[in-house]
Amino acid sequence: MWNFLLGFLFARATGASRIIRPLLLLFLLGSIIAGLIYAFAVFHEVNERSRPPHVHAHRSQ
């Protein structure tokens, strides 16, 4: 199963030409990098929202 999956990802199982193989690899790497950037942004936003506010609410006496 892993041999077919890796072969498909690197275009060996699909019979793609030598030009398509690097493009497919570039697309795969770009997707991984975009996913990592998205995960970083989401985790950063969750971390910011979980902090207490810097300014206290105004109290009128």
CHARMM-style PDB file with segment names, atoms N, HN, CA, C and O in Angstrom:
ATOM      1  N   MET     1       0.820  -1.182   0.000  1.00  0.00      PROA
ATOM      2  CA  MET     1       0.000   0.000   0.000  1.00  0.00      PROA
ATOM      3  C   MET     1       0.871   1.255   0.000  1.00  0.00      PROA
ATOM      4  O   MET     1       0.629   2.184  -0.771  1.00  0.00      PROA
ATOM      5  N   TRP     2       1.890   1.277   0.873  1.00  0.00      PROA
ATOM      6  HN  TRP     2       2.086   0.522   1.499  1.00  0.00      PROA
ATOM      7  CA  TRP     2       2.748   2.466   0.939  1.00  0.00      PROA
ATOM      8  C   TRP     2       3.517   2.661  -0.361  1.00  0.00      PROA
ATOM      9  O   TRP     2       3.749   3.793  -0.785  1.00  0.00      PROA
ATOM     10  N   ASN     3       3.913   1.558  -0.993  1.00  0.00      PROA
ATOM     11  HN  ASN     3       3.725   0.638  -0.648  1.00  0.00      PROA
ATOM     12  CA  ASN     3       4.638   1.679  -2.260  1.00  0.00      PROA
ATOM     13  C   ASN     3       3.767   2.329  -3.325  1.00  0.00      PROA
ATOM     14  O   ASN     3       4.242   3.174  -4.084  1.00  0.00      PROA
ATOM     15  N   PHE     4       2.499   1.943  -3.389  1.00  0.00      PROA
ATOM     16  HN  PHE     4       2.112   1.257  -2.773  1.00  0.00      PROA
ATOM     17  CA  PHE     4       1.606   2.548  -4.376  1.00  0.00      PROA
ATOM     18  C   PHE     4       1.346   4.014  -4.044  1.00  0.00      PROA
ATOM     19  O   PHE     4       1.334   4.861  -4.937  1.00  0.00      PROA
ATOM     20  N   LEU     5       1.136   4.318  -2.754  1.00  0.00      PROA
ATOM     21  HN  LEU     5       1.146   3.630  -2.029  1.00  0.00      PROA
ATOM     22  CA  LEU     5       0.861   5.698  -2.360  1.00  0.00      PROA
ATOM     23  C   LEU     5       2.049   6.600  -2.669  1.00  0.00      PROA
ATOM     24  O   LEU     5       1.882   7.676  -3.243  1.00  0.00      PROA
ATOM     25  N   LEU     6       3.241   6.169  -2.294  1.00  0.00      PROA
ATOM     26  HN  LEU     6       3.378   5.295  -1.827  1.00  0.00      PROA
ATOM     27  CA  LEU     6       4.425   6.969  -2.603  1.00  0.00      PROA
ATOM     28  C   LEU     6       4.661   7.036  -4.105  1.00  0.00      PROA
ATOM     29  O   LEU     6       5.087   8.068  -4.626  1.00  0.00      PROA
ATOM     30  N   GLY     7       4.387   5.945  -4.797  1.00  0.00      PROA
ATOM     31  HN  GLY     7       4.042   5.108  -4.374  1.00  0.00      PROA
ATOM     32  CA  GLY     7       4.509   5.963  -6.246  1.00  0.00      PROA
ATOM     33  C   GLY     7       3.518   6.910  -6.895  1.00  0.00      PROA
ATOM     34  O   GLY     7       3.842   7.564  -7.886  1.00  0.00      PROA
ATOM     35  N   PHE     8       2.323   6.989  -6.350  1.00  0.00      PROA
ATOM     36  HN  PHE     8       2.060   6.457  -5.545  1.00  0.00      PROA
ATOM     37  CA  PHE     8       1.330   7.921  -6.877  1.00  0.00      PROA
ATOM     38  C   PHE     8       1.745   9.358  -6.612  1.00  0.00      PROA
ATOM     39  O   PHE     8       1.613  10.216  -7.485  1.00  0.00      PROA
ATOM     40  N   LEU     9       2.253   9.627  -5.395  1.00  0.00      PROA
ATOM     41  HN  LEU     9       2.360   8.929  -4.686  1.00  0.00      PROA
ATOM     42  CA  LEU     9       2.659  10.988  -5.062  1.00  0.00      PROA
ATOM     43  C   LEU     9       3.822  11.461  -5.925  1.00  0.00      PROA
ATOM     44  O   LEU     9       3.904  12.642  -6.260  1.00  0.00      PROA
ATOM     45  N   PHE    10       4.701  10.569  -6.277  1.00  0.00      PROA
ATOM     46  HN  PHE    10       4.634   9.609  -6.005  1.00  0.00      PROA
ATOM     47  CA  PHE    10       5.836  10.955  -7.104  1.00  0.00      PROA
ATOM     48  C   PHE    10       5.618  10.608  -8.573  1.00  0.00      PROA
ATOM     49  O   PHE    10       6.570  10.591  -9.354  1.00  0.00      PROA
ATOM     50  N   ALA    11       4.381  10.333  -8.952  1.00  0.00      PROA
ATOM     51  HN  ALA    11       3.608  10.347  -8.318  1.00  0.00      PROA
ATOM     52  CA  ALA    11       3.936  10.152 -10.341  1.00  0.00      PROA
ATOM     53  C   ALA    11       4.537   8.928 -11.007  1.00  0.00      PROA
ATOM     54  O   ALA    11       4.594   8.877 -12.236  1.00  0.00      PROA
ATOM     55  N   ARG    12       4.981   7.951 -10.253  1.00  0.00      PROA
ATOM     56  HN  ARG    12       4.935   7.993  -9.254  1.00  0.00      PROA
ATOM     57  CA  ARG    12       5.489   6.726 -10.869  1.00  0.00      PROA
ATOM     58  C   ARG    12       4.334   5.794 -11.222  1.00  0.00      PROA
ATOM     59  O   ARG    12       4.356   5.136 -12.262  1.00  0.00      PROA
ATOM     60  N   ALA    13       3.332   5.741 -10.357  1.00  0.00      PROA
ATOM     61  HN  ALA    13       3.315   6.276  -9.512  1.00  0.00      PROA
ATOM     62  CA  ALA    13       2.217   4.823 -10.580  1.00  0.00      PROA
ATOM     63  C   ALA    13       1.262   5.340 -11.649  1.00  0.00      PROA
ATOM     64  O   ALA    13       0.523   4.558 -12.248  1.00  0.00      PROA
ATOM     65  N   THR    14       1.270   6.639 -11.894  1.00  0.00      PROA
ATOM     66  HN  THR    14       1.871   7.274 -11.407  1.00  0.00      PROA
ATOM     67  CA  THR    14       0.338   7.205 -12.860  1.00  0.00      PROA
ATOM     68  C   THR    14       0.911   7.263 -14.262  1.00  0.00      PROA
ATOM     69  O   THR    14       0.178   7.552 -15.208  1.00  0.00      PROA
ATOM     70  N   GLY    15       2.197   6.998 -14.425  1.00  0.00      PROA
ATOM     71  HN  GLY    15       2.792   6.764 -13.656  1.00  0.00      PROA
ATOM     72  CA  GLY    15       2.817   7.049 -15.739  1.00  0.00      PROA
ATOM     73  C   GLY    15       3.027   8.461 -16.245  1.00  0.00      PROA
ATOM     74  O   GLY    15       3.091   8.681 -17.455  1.00  0.00      PROA
ATOM     75  N   ALA    16       3.136   9.417 -15.343  1.00  0.00      PROA
ATOM     76  HN  ALA    16       3.084   9.238 -14.361  1.00  0.00      PROA
ATOM     77  CA  ALA    16       3.321  10.812 -15.742  1.00  0.00      PROA
ATOM     78  C   ALA    16       4.738  11.031 -16.264  1.00  0.00      PROA
ATOM     79  O   ALA    16       5.664  10.296 -15.920  1.00  0.00      PROA
ATOM     80  N   SER    17       4.884  12.032 -17.079  1.00  0.00      PROA
ATOM     81  HN  SER    17       4.132  12.629 -17.359  1.00  0.00      PROA
ATOM     82  CA  SER    17       6.183  12.314 -17.680  1.00  0.00      PROA
ATOM     83  C   SER    17       7.128  12.943 -16.661  1.00  0.00      PROA
ATOM     84  O   SER    17       6.738  13.250 -15.534  1.00  0.00      PROA
ATOM     85  N   ARG    18       8.372  13.127 -17.080  1.00  0.00      PROA
ATOM     86  HN  ARG    18       8.688  12.877 -17.995  1.00  0.00      PROA
ATOM     87  CA  ARG    18       9.384  13.684 -16.183  1.00  0.00      PROA
ATOM     88  C   ARG    18       9.103  15.138 -15.841  1.00  0.00      PROA
ATOM     89  O   ARG    18       9.576  15.623 -14.814  1.00  0.00      PROA
ATOM     90  N   ILE    19       8.361  15.835 -16.656  1.00  0.00      PROA
ATOM     91  HN  ILE    19       7.976  15.441 -17.491  1.00  0.00      PROA
ATOM     92  CA  ILE    19       8.041  17.238 -16.378  1.00  0.00      PROA
ATOM     93  C   ILE    19       7.006  17.337 -15.267  1.00  0.00      PROA
ATOM     94  O   ILE    19       7.066  18.246 -14.439  1.00  0.00      PROA
ATOM     95  N   ILE    20       6.070  16.416 -15.245  1.00  0.00      PROA
ATOM     96  HN  ILE    20       6.022  15.677 -15.918  1.00  0.00      PROA
ATOM     97  CA  ILE    20       4.990  16.488 -14.271  1.00  0.00      PROA
ATOM     98  C   ILE    20       5.463  16.079 -12.881  1.00  0.00      PROA
ATOM     99  O   ILE    20       4.927  16.568 -11.886  1.00  0.00      PROA
ATOM    100  N   ARG    21       6.449  15.200 -12.787  1.00  0.00      PROA
ATOM    101  HN  ARG    21       6.885  14.803 -13.595  1.00  0.00      PROA
ATOM    102  CA  ARG    21       6.923  14.744 -11.478  1.00  0.00      PROA
ATOM    103  C   ARG    21       7.419  15.890 -10.596  1.00  0.00      PROA
ATOM    104  O   ARG    21       6.982  15.990  -9.450  1.00  0.00      PROA
ATOM    105  N   PRO    22       8.318  16.764 -11.082  1.00  0.00      PROA
ATOM    106  CA  PRO    22       8.745  17.879 -10.220  1.00  0.00      PROA
ATOM    107  C   PRO    22       7.607  18.842  -9.896  1.00  0.00      PROA
ATOM    108  O   PRO    22       7.555  19.399  -8.799  1.00  0.00      PROA
ATOM    109  N   LEU    23       6.698  19.037 -10.846  1.00  0.00      PROA
ATOM    110  HN  LEU    23       6.740  18.585 -11.737  1.00  0.00      PROA
ATOM    111  CA  LEU    23       5.561  19.917 -10.576  1.00  0.00      PROA
ATOM    112  C   LEU    23       4.662  19.342  -9.488  1.00  0.00      PROA
ATOM    113  O   LEU    23       4.165  20.072  -8.630  1.00  0.00      PROA
ATOM    114  N   LEU    24       4.458  18.037  -9.530  1.00  0.00      PROA
ATOM    115  HN  LEU    24       4.861  17.444 -10.226  1.00  0.00      PROA
ATOM    116  CA  LEU    24       3.654  17.387  -8.503  1.00  0.00      PROA
ATOM    117  C   LEU    24       4.337  17.463  -7.142  1.00  0.00      PROA
ATOM    118  O   LEU    24       3.679  17.686  -6.126  1.00  0.00      PROA
ATOM    119  N   LEU    25       5.637  17.281  -7.120  1.00  0.00      PROA
ATOM    120  HN  LEU    25       6.172  17.101  -7.946  1.00  0.00      PROA
ATOM    121  CA  LEU    25       6.395  17.398  -5.874  1.00  0.00      PROA
ATOM    122  C   LEU    25       6.362  18.829  -5.358  1.00  0.00      PROA
ATOM    123  O   LEU    25       6.223  19.049  -4.155  1.00  0.00      PROA
ATOM    124  N   LEU    26       6.489  19.800  -6.250  1.00  0.00      PROA
ATOM    125  HN  LEU    26       6.602  19.621  -7.228  1.00  0.00      PROA
ATOM    126  CA  LEU    26       6.432  21.203  -5.855  1.00  0.00      PROA
ATOM    127  C   LEU    26       5.062  21.555  -5.285  1.00  0.00      PROA
ATOM    128  O   LEU    26       4.966  22.290  -4.302  1.00  0.00      PROA
ATOM    129  N   PHE    27       4.012  21.034  -5.898  1.00  0.00      PROA
ATOM    130  HN  PHE    27       4.091  20.437  -6.696  1.00  0.00      PROA
ATOM    131  CA  PHE    27       2.662  21.264  -5.389  1.00  0.00      PROA
ATOM    132  C   PHE    27       2.487  20.644  -4.004  1.00  0.00      PROA
ATOM    133  O   PHE    27       1.880  21.250  -3.121  1.00  0.00      PROA
ATOM    134  N   LEU    28       3.015  19.444  -3.817  1.00  0.00      PROA
ATOM    135  HN  LEU    28       3.509  18.952  -4.534  1.00  0.00      PROA
ATOM    136  CA  LEU    28       2.921  18.772  -2.524  1.00  0.00      PROA
ATOM    137  C   LEU    28       3.666  19.552  -1.444  1.00  0.00      PROA
ATOM    138  O   LEU    28       3.145  19.745  -0.345  1.00  0.00      PROA
ATOM    139  N   LEU    29       4.874  19.996  -1.751  1.00  0.00      PROA
ATOM    140  HN  LEU    29       5.297  19.839  -2.644  1.00  0.00      PROA
ATOM    141  CA  LEU    29       5.640  20.779  -0.779  1.00  0.00      PROA
ATOM    142  C   LEU    29       4.959  22.116  -0.488  1.00  0.00      PROA
ATOM    143  O   LEU    29       4.935  22.561   0.659  1.00  0.00      PROA
ATOM    144  N   GLY    30       4.415  22.751  -1.505  1.00  0.00      PROA
ATOM    145  HN  GLY    30       4.435  22.389  -2.437  1.00  0.00      PROA
ATOM    146  CA  GLY    30       3.694  24.007  -1.299  1.00  0.00      PROA
ATOM    147  C   GLY    30       2.472  23.823  -0.420  1.00  0.00      PROA
ATOM    148  O   GLY    30       2.167  24.680   0.409  1.00  0.00      PROA
ATOM    149  N   SER    31       1.774  22.718  -0.593  1.00  0.00      PROA
ATOM    150  HN  SER    31       2.021  22.022  -1.267  1.00  0.00      PROA
ATOM    151  CA  SER    31       0.608  22.438   0.247  1.00  0.00      PROA
ATOM    152  C   SER    31       1.012  22.213   1.699  1.00  0.00      PROA
ATOM    153  O   SER    31       0.327  22.664   2.618  1.00  0.00      PROA
ATOM    154  N   ILE    32       2.119  21.519   1.902  1.00  0.00      PROA
ATOM    155  HN  ILE    32       2.675  21.152   1.156  1.00  0.00      PROA
ATOM    156  CA  ILE    32       2.595  21.285   3.266  1.00  0.00      PROA
ATOM    157  C   ILE    32       3.013  22.596   3.919  1.00  0.00      PROA
ATOM    158  O   ILE    32       2.688  22.836   5.081  1.00  0.00      PROA
ATOM    159  N   ILE    33       3.726  23.443   3.191  1.00  0.00      PROA
ATOM    160  HN  ILE    33       3.991  23.247   2.246  1.00  0.00      PROA
ATOM    161  CA  ILE    33       4.159  24.729   3.744  1.00  0.00      PROA
ATOM    162  C   ILE    33       2.958  25.618   4.037  1.00  0.00      PROA
ATOM    163  O   ILE    33       2.921  26.274   5.079  1.00  0.00      PROA
ATOM    164  N   ALA    34       1.979  25.653   3.144  1.00  0.00      PROA
ATOM    165  HN  ALA    34       2.009  25.120   2.298  1.00  0.00      PROA
ATOM    166  CA  ALA    34       0.772  26.452   3.384  1.00  0.00      PROA
ATOM    167  C   ALA    34       0.014  25.936   4.603  1.00  0.00      PROA
ATOM    168  O   ALA    34      -0.508  26.732   5.383  1.00  0.00      PROA
ATOM    169  N   GLY    35      -0.054  24.635   4.778  1.00  0.00      PROA
ATOM    170  HN  GLY    35       0.370  23.988   4.145  1.00  0.00      PROA
ATOM    171  CA  GLY    35      -0.709  24.064   5.951  1.00  0.00      PROA
ATOM    172  C   GLY    35       0.008  24.419   7.236  1.00  0.00      PROA
ATOM    173  O   GLY    35      -0.635  24.691   8.249  1.00  0.00      PROA
ATOM    174  N   LEU    36       1.333  24.421   7.211  1.00  0.00      PROA
ATOM    175  HN  LEU    36       1.856  24.201   6.387  1.00  0.00      PROA
ATOM    176  CA  LEU    36       2.097  24.800   8.402  1.00  0.00      PROA
ATOM    177  C   LEU    36       1.902  26.272   8.748  1.00  0.00      PROA
ATOM    178  O   LEU    36       1.777  26.621   9.921  1.00  0.00      PROA
ATOM    179  N   ILE    37       1.874  27.135   7.737  1.00  0.00      PROA
ATOM    180  HN  ILE    37       1.975  26.851   6.783  1.00  0.00      PROA
ATOM    181  CA  ILE    37       1.636  28.560   7.982  1.00  0.00      PROA
ATOM    182  C   ILE    37       0.240  28.774   8.553  1.00  0.00      PROA
ATOM    183  O   ILE    37       0.062  29.564   9.481  1.00  0.00      PROA
ATOM    184  N   TYR    38      -0.746  28.079   8.008  1.00  0.00      PROA
ATOM    185  HN  TYR    38      -0.601  27.437   7.254  1.00  0.00      PROA
ATOM    186  CA  TYR    38      -2.115  28.196   8.503  1.00  0.00      PROA
ATOM    187  C   TYR    38      -2.217  27.709   9.945  1.00  0.00      PROA
ATOM    188  O   TYR    38      -2.862  28.354  10.772  1.00  0.00      PROA
ATOM    189  N   ALA    39      -1.586  26.578  10.251  1.00  0.00      PROA
ATOM    190  HN  ALA    39      -1.062  26.055   9.579  1.00  0.00      PROA
ATOM    191  CA  ALA    39      -1.622  26.052  11.619  1.00  0.00      PROA
ATOM    192  C   ALA    39      -0.942  27.013  12.580  1.00  0.00      PROA
ATOM    193  O   ALA    39      -1.427  27.214  13.693  1.00  0.00      PROA
ATOM    194  N   PHE    40       0.180  27.614  12.171  1.00  0.00      PROA
ATOM    195  HN  PHE    40       0.574  27.451  11.266  1.00  0.00      PROA
ATOM    196  CA  PHE    40       0.860  28.585  13.024  1.00  0.00      PROA
ATOM    197  C   PHE    40      -0.038  29.785  13.299  1.00  0.00      PROA
ATOM    198  O   PHE    40      -0.122  30.245  14.438  1.00  0.00      PROA
ATOM    199  N   ALA    41      -0.710  30.295  12.272  1.00  0.00      PROA
ATOM    200  HN  ALA    41      -0.642  29.921  11.347  1.00  0.00      PROA
ATOM    201  CA  ALA    41      -1.584  31.455  12.449  1.00  0.00      PROA
ATOM    202  C   ALA    41      -2.752  31.129  13.375  1.00  0.00      PROA
ATOM    203  O   ALA    41      -3.115  31.948  14.220  1.00  0.00      PROA
ATOM    204  N   VAL    42      -3.340  29.953  13.228  1.00  0.00      PROA
ATOM    205  HN  VAL    42      -3.045  29.289  12.542  1.00  0.00      PROA
ATOM    206  CA  VAL    42      -4.471  29.568  14.077  1.00  0.00      PROA
ATOM    207  C   VAL    42      -4.022  29.403  15.522  1.00  0.00      PROA
ATOM    208  O   VAL    42      -4.681  29.903  16.434  1.00  0.00      PROA
ATOM    209  N   PHE    43      -2.910  28.708  15.745  1.00  0.00      PROA
ATOM    210  HN  PHE    43      -2.374  28.301  15.004  1.00  0.00      PROA
ATOM    211  CA  PHE    43      -2.430  28.523  17.112  1.00  0.00      PROA
ATOM    212  C   PHE    43      -2.016  29.843  17.746  1.00  0.00      PROA
ATOM    213  O   PHE    43      -2.209  30.037  18.946  1.00  0.00      PROA
ATOM    214  N   HSD    44      -1.450  30.750  16.961  1.00  0.00      PROA
ATOM    215  HN  HSD    44      -1.293  30.593  15.986  1.00  0.00      PROA
ATOM    216  CA  HSD    44      -1.080  32.063  17.490  1.00  0.00      PROA
ATOM    217  C   HSD    44      -2.326  32.846  17.904  1.00  0.00      PROA
ATOM    218  O   HSD    44      -2.337  33.491  18.953  1.00  0.00      PROA
ATOM    219  N   GLU    45      -3.362  32.790  17.090  1.00  0.00      PROA
ATOM    220  HN  GLU    45      -3.353  32.266  16.239  1.00  0.00      PROA
ATOM    221  CA  GLU    45      -4.603  33.503  17.415  1.00  0.00      PROA
ATOM    222  C   GLU    45      -5.272  32.908  18.643  1.00  0.00      PROA
ATOM    223  O   GLU    45      -5.782  33.654  19.479  1.00  0.00      PROA
ATOM    224  N   VAL    46      -5.284  31.603  18.777  1.00  0.00      PROA
ATOM    225  HN  VAL    46      -4.868  30.997  18.099  1.00  0.00      PROA
ATOM    226  CA  VAL    46      -5.863  30.962  19.959  1.00  0.00      PROA
ATOM    227  C   VAL    46      -5.081  31.359  21.201  1.00  0.00      PROA
ATOM    228  O   VAL    46      -5.669  31.597  22.256  1.00  0.00      PROA
ATOM    229  N   ASN    47      -3.770  31.432  21.084  1.00  0.00      PROA
ATOM    230  HN  ASN    47      -3.293  31.238  20.227  1.00  0.00      PROA
ATOM    231  CA  ASN    47      -2.938  31.834  22.213  1.00  0.00      PROA
ATOM    232  C   ASN    47      -3.222  33.282  22.600  1.00  0.00      PROA
ATOM    233  O   ASN    47      -3.288  33.595  23.789  1.00  0.00      PROA
ATOM    234  N   GLU    48      -3.391  34.167  21.624  1.00  0.00      PROA
ATOM    235  HN  GLU    48      -3.337  33.913  20.659  1.00  0.00      PROA
ATOM    236  CA  GLU    48      -3.691  35.571  21.912  1.00  0.00      PROA
ATOM    237  C   GLU    48      -5.052  35.722  22.589  1.00  0.00      PROA
ATOM    238  O   GLU    48      -5.200  36.534  23.502  1.00  0.00      PROA
ATOM    239  N   ARG    49      -6.028  34.963  22.159  1.00  0.00      PROA
ATOM    240  HN  ARG    49      -5.907  34.303  21.417  1.00  0.00      PROA
ATOM    241  CA  ARG    49      -7.365  35.081  22.740  1.00  0.00      PROA
ATOM    242  C   ARG    49      -7.447  34.498  24.138  1.00  0.00      PROA
ATOM    243  O   ARG    49      -8.329  34.875  24.909  1.00  0.00      PROA
ATOM    244  N   SER    50      -6.553  33.592  24.479  1.00  0.00      PROA
ATOM    245  HN  SER    50      -5.837  33.286  23.852  1.00  0.00      PROA
ATOM    246  CA  SER    50      -6.622  32.971  25.800  1.00  0.00      PROA
ATOM    247  C   SER    50      -5.936  33.814  26.868  1.00  0.00      PROA
ATOM    248  O   SER    50      -6.068  33.519  28.056  1.00  0.00      PROA
ATOM    249  N   ARG    51      -5.215  34.846  26.478  1.00  0.00      PROA
ATOM    250  HN  ARG    51      -5.108  35.085  25.513  1.00  0.00      PROA
ATOM    251  CA  ARG    51      -4.561  35.727  27.453  1.00  0.00      PROA
ATOM    252  C   ARG    51      -5.582  36.683  28.061  1.00  0.00      PROA
ATOM    253  O   ARG    51      -6.571  37.031  27.416  1.00  0.00      PROA
ATOM    254  N   PRO    52      -5.341  37.111  29.309  1.00  0.00      PROA
ATOM    255  CA  PRO    52      -6.250  38.111  29.894  1.00  0.00      PROA
ATOM    256  C   PRO    52      -6.058  39.460  29.194  1.00  0.00      PROA
ATOM    257  O   PRO    52      -4.975  39.735  28.677  1.00  0.00      PROA
ATOM    258  N   PRO    53      -7.086  40.295  29.174  1.00  0.00      PROA
ATOM    259  CA  PRO    53      -6.964  41.599  28.503  1.00  0.00      PROA
ATOM    260  C   PRO    53      -5.955  42.495  29.226  1.00  0.00      PROA
ATOM    261  O   PRO    53      -5.789  42.401  30.442  1.00  0.00      PROA
ATOM    262  N   HSD    54      -5.289  43.361  28.467  1.00  0.00      PROA
ATOM    263  HN  HSD    54      -5.425  43.437  27.479  1.00  0.00      PROA
ATOM    264  CA  HSD    54      -4.285  44.248  29.046  1.00  0.00      PROA
ATOM    265  C   HSD    54      -4.928  45.439  29.747  1.00  0.00      PROA
ATOM    266  O   HSD    54      -4.372  45.962  30.713  1.00  0.00      PROA
ATOM    267  N   VAL    55      -6.075  45.865  29.278  1.00  0.00      PROA
ATOM    268  HN  VAL    55      -6.527  45.441  28.494  1.00  0.00      PROA
ATOM    269  CA  VAL    55      -6.751  47.039  29.833  1.00  0.00      PROA
ATOM    270  C   VAL    55      -7.947  46.558  30.635  1.00  0.00      PROA
ATOM    271  O   VAL    55      -8.760  45.773  30.147  1.00  0.00      PROA
ATOM    272  N   HSD    56      -8.046  47.029  31.855  1.00  0.00      PROA
ATOM    273  HN  HSD    56      -7.385  47.667  32.251  1.00  0.00      PROA
ATOM    274  CA  HSD    56      -9.170  46.647  32.701  1.00  0.00      PROA
ATOM    275  C   HSD    56     -10.403  47.463  32.333  1.00  0.00      PROA
ATOM    276  O   HSD    56     -10.295  48.572  31.809  1.00  0.00      PROA
ATOM    277  N   ALA    57     -11.540  46.915  32.606  1.00  0.00      PROA
ATOM    278  HN  ALA    57     -11.628  46.014  33.031  1.00  0.00      PROA
ATOM    279  CA  ALA    57     -12.797  47.612  32.323  1.00  0.00      PROA
ATOM    280  C   ALA    57     -12.911  48.849  33.208  1.00  0.00      PROA
ATOM    281  O   ALA    57     -12.475  48.845  34.359  1.00  0.00      PROA
ATOM    282  N   HSD    58     -13.497  49.895  32.659  1.00  0.00      PROA
ATOM    283  HN  HSD    58     -13.851  49.898  31.724  1.00  0.00      PROA
ATOM    284  CA  HSD    58     -13.645  51.153  33.388  1.00  0.00      PROA
ATOM    285  C   HSD    58     -14.731  51.007  34.452  1.00  0.00      PROA
ATOM    286  O   HSD    58     -15.827  50.517  34.182  1.00  0.00      PROA
ATOM    287  N   ARG    59     -14.399  51.442  35.659  1.00  0.00      PROA
ATOM    288  HN  ARG    59     -13.508  51.840  35.877  1.00  0.00      PROA
ATOM    289  CA  ARG    59     -15.384  51.400  36.748  1.00  0.00      PROA
ATOM    290  C   ARG    59     -15.762  52.826  37.117  1.00  0.00      PROA
ATOM    291  O   ARG    59     -14.883  53.648  37.373  1.00  0.00      PROA
ATOM    292  N   SER    60     -17.034  53.128  37.147  1.00  0.00      PROA
ATOM    293  HN  SER    60     -17.748  52.460  36.938  1.00  0.00      PROA
ATOM    294  CA  SER    60     -17.482  54.454  37.590  1.00  0.00      PROA
ATOM    295  C   SER    60     -17.932  54.342  39.034  1.00  0.00      PROA
ATOM    296  O   SER    60     -18.628  53.400  39.412  1.00  0.00      PROA
ATOM    297  N   GLN    61     -17.519  55.329  39.845  1.00  0.00      PROA
ATOM    298  HN  GLN    61     -16.954  56.095  39.537  1.00  0.00      PROA
ATOM    299  CA  GLN    61     -17.850  55.270  41.280  1.00  0.00      PROA
ATOM    300  C   GLN    61     -18.921  56.244  41.645  1.00  0.00      PROA
ATOM    301  OT1 GLN    61     -19.315  56.321  42.809  1.00  0.00      PROA
TER     302      GLN     61
END
